[in-house]
Amino acid sequence: MPSADYRKPGRSLLDGLTRGMAGAAALVVPTAAGVNSAPLGFGDIVLFGVGSVPGRAILSAVIALPLACAAFWRLKGNHGRRARGAVPIDVP
């Protein structure tokens, strides 16, 4: 398994954009191929793009929010345990 290089965030962004465009193309091409006129096909692609960008952003936020909250509460909980371990406190 290749190791992740966290010092190159631009590379990860480029990889995500490439994979996203490939996935979008897999959905757009069959739909646009069914349209008989070029302007309607172009409009279909534009409409798909306008709808997919906010949709993907919302889905990313829905996925990221619980993960960010879990990380926050985990870190907050660890600090509390360290503080209780350093000072003897009787917690009922």
N, C-alpha and C positions, 0 to 999 in steps of 0.2 A: 504494500500500500504506500503510495507516495506521501511524503510529509508535506504539510501545508506551510506555505511561506507567508507569514502574517505581515511581513514588511512590505508587501506589494499589494495594497488594497486596489489599485487601479487594474491590476491583472484579474483580480476576482470580479470586479465590476464588468470588465470586458468579457470575461467568460460567461457571466450571467446574462449580459445583453445578447451575446451570440446564441446562447441556448434559448433565451426567451424569443428571439426573432425566429429561430428554427421551429419552435413550438407554435408560434403564431402563424407562420407560413403553412404549417401542416393543417391548420384550421381554415385559413383564408383561401388557399388555392382551390380546394374543391367547391367552396361556396361561390367564389368569383367565376369559376369555370362554368357554372350553371347559368350565368347571366348572359343574355344575347348581345348586349351593346357595351362598348368600351366605357362610355361615361357612367353607366350604371354599375359596371364592375369596379371602376375607380371609386365611385361613391360608396360602394359596399366596403371596399378596403379602408377608406377614410373613416367610415362609420364604425367599423370594427376597431380601428386604432383609437378613436376617440372614446369608445366604450371600454376597451381593454386596459388602457393605462390607469384610469381611476379604479377600475375593478381590481386590478393587481395590487395597486397601492393599498386599497382597503383590506384586501385579503392578507397582505403582508403585515399590516398593522394588527389585524385580528390575531394572527399567529404570534407576532412579536410581543404584544402586550402581556399575555400571561407569562411568557418566558422572562420578560424584564421584571415583572412583579415578583416572580419566584426567586430570581437572582437577588433582588433587593431585600426580600424578607429573609433569605438565607444568610446574606451578609449581615443584616441587622441582628439576626438571631445569634450568629457566631460572636459578634461583639458583646452581646449580652452574656453569653456563656463565659467569655474570657473575663469579663468584669466580675461576675459572680464567683469565678474560680480564684480570682486574685484576692478578693475580700470575702471573709466568711460571713454569709448572710443567711439567716433562717427564713426560708420562703415557705409559707404554709401550702 
